[in-house]
Amino acid sequence: MSGTAGRKPGFDYAAYTERRKEAMERRMAGFVGLVIKAKRGDPEPLIAYFQDGPRQLSEEDCSLLAGFLEDSLPRKNGRPRGSITYKNLAIACACCLVRIGKGVWRREHGSQRVPKAVTNSLIKRAIELVELEFPKAGGQISADAVGDKSNLKDESKTGAFVSEHLDDARRKIIELARK
């Protein structure tokens, strides 16, 4: 039996499902979609709509309604993903510095594999340099945390932050990697 059993002849099921999908996307992109998302536990887009979006209500009514929604709608459980603390930012910067140092070492030595001793010295120096820039994170950064995450792909935001604010630390890591 074919997959079209029970359907009317000449009925284009693919076009029908595509139209339904587009209609649902339009609905979810509008105000109704914001309300549905809020009911599912994510009220921030709806709150932002009233705070920053087009105002068909008075400004006072919008802020009152946004406050009500902020207080009354359920929140997702747990800490927000990727929350930035001094420690998390310091670890991310240290990881970025280690990646930079490894890249320089690879280019200098024409090898893909960086020896463990070199990696450990880069991690140790990166932690020292980052703790100078982030005194609140001092003593909280472990070599294991930096080593585990330094093999991951670089986040462009962290790389931009390091390039902009930690240029001196970047130069020192590059010097160490060239030795």
N, C-alpha and C positions, 0 to 999 in steps of 0.2 A: 504494500500500500504506500502511496507516495505521501509527501509531506503536505500536500494541498487537499487532503481528504476532508470533506465536510465544508469546503468553501465554495462560494458561488463562482461559476465559470465567468471569466472576464474580470474578476475582482483583482486589483493590483494591491496585494497585501504589503509589499515592500514600500510602495508610495504611501499607503495608509499609515504604516508605522512611522515613516519618516515625518509625515504631517503631524502626527500625535507627539512625536519627540520634539519637533520644533515648537509646537504649541506649549508643551510643558516647559521648555527652555525659556520661552517668552514670559510665561507666568512666573517662573522662579526668578527671573531677572528683575521683575518689577516689585512693587510694594507687597503683593501677596507672598512672593517668595521670601521676602525679608521676614514677614510674620511667621511663615512656616519654619524658617530657620530658627527664629526666636523660640517657637514652641518646642523645637527639637533640642534646645539647650544652648544655642549660640545667638544671644541677643545683641552682640556688638554691632553687626551690620545695620540692624533696625535702629539702634540708638544713634549710630552715626548718621543715618538717613534723616532723623529728626533734628540732630544737632547741626549738620552741615548741608543737608540736601535742600531740595526745593521746598519752600514754605507756602503751603496752602492754608495752614493755620497761622494764627498770630505767633510771633516769636515767643511770647510768654507761654502760650499754650503748648508749643513744641517743647520748650525746655521743661515745663511741668510734666508733660507726657513722657519725655525721655527719662526724667528722674523716676517717675513711677515705674516705667518698664525696667530701668536699671535695678530698682529695689525688689520688684516683684517676680520677675521672670527667673527661672532656674538657671544656674550656671553649670558649666561642665566641671566635673570633679577633677581634682588634682592641680598641680602647678602647670602653668602654661608652658607649652613646648618651647625649648630654646630660650628660656628666660635668661637675661643677661645679668650676671652678678660680677663683682670684681674678680672673683676666683675663676669663673667660666671664661670671662674675657681674657684674663691673664693666661690661662691654659691655652686658649685658642691662639693668642699671639705667640706664645712659646712654641706651639706646634708649627706655626707658620715660619718662625725663624729657623726651626730645625729643618723644615722642608727646603728653605732657601739654602741653608748650609749644605745639605745633602746634594742638592742640585749643583752647587758650585764644586763640591768635591768630585762628583761624577764627571763634570766637564774637565776639571783639571787632571784627573787620573784616567780618563777614557774608560771607565768601568761603570757597569750598571749597579753593581752591588757595593754598598758602603759597609765597611767593616764595623762590627759591633762596638769596638773601642772608639772609633771615630764618632759613631752615632751617640754613644754615651757621653763623650766629651761635649758634643754639640748640645745635647739635652741639658747637661749640667750648666753650661754657659748661658743657654737661652733662658733657663729658669732664673739665674742670677741677674741677667739683664732685664727681664720682665719684672722681677720683684723690685728693682730700682724704680721702674715706671709706675708700678701699682703697689704702693706700700701697704694698702689694706689687705692685699692678698699674700703678703709676706709670710713665708713658712707654711702656707696652705697648699702649695703646688708640689705634687709628687712627680718624680721622674717617670713612674709607671703611667700616670695619667697623660703626660706629654708624649711618652714613647708609644703608647697605644693609639693615640689619635694622630700622630705625626705622619702615619702612612696613608691616612685618608686624603681625599681630594681637598685641595685648598678652597675655602670659601672666599669668594671675591671681596666680600665686605671686610673680612679679617685682613686679607692681603692689602686692601686699600688703606685700612687703618694702620697697619704696620708700616707701609710705605710713607704715609703722611706723618705719623706721630712717633714712630720708633726707628727713624732713619739711622740714628747713631748706633742703636743696637743691631740693626741690619748690617751695617758696615763692619762691626766687630765680629759678627758671626761669619761673614764672608772672609775676613782675615784669618779666623781660626780654621775655616774649611780649606783654605789655600796652603796651610802649613803641612 
